[in-house]
Amino acid sequence: MKISLEELKDKKSIEGNFQDSSLAEGLYCVAVKPIEVHFQLILLDDHIDFDLQASGELCFECDRCLEKFDYKLKIDEHSALTFSVFGEELDITEELRQNVCLSMPLKMLCKEKCKGLCLKCGKNLNLGNCNCENETFNPKFEKLKYLKF
């Protein structure tokens, strides 16, 4: 959704609501339900006040165990935009995408203490232990096992 500067100059304030389900495509997730977005732009003398609220539910794959899980999204952003940043029009969808990216954790985990997958057999360790030999030796140092002192 794009808002033009001319329209904002005429009305002095623009407020709106919309749903966005296409946002998930670029984030490697699936939208469980469309993201509900509310925005408000207020024209002031030297800048534009921009308020953005968004909430929704996205389905991600855990970075450790690869299980799917739901992530609740909640954004409440307040910023002041200069006219040079605003340009001729403001793309609300792009502002939303940037705020969603910044609000997400770097590592998407199904739970804080996710144990991940077994390095040898690939079993999900959250579901139980595997029968693999528990070797605590780092494979990068395999050659050091054979050194004789």
Protein Blocks (a to p, Z undefined) as FASTA:
>chain_A
ZZdfklmmmnopacdddddfklmmmnopacfbacdddddddddfkbccdddddddddddd
dfklopacdddddddddddddfklnmmbdcfklmmmmmmmmmpcfbdcfbfklgbjafkl
opafkloccfbdcdfbdfklmmmmmpcZZ
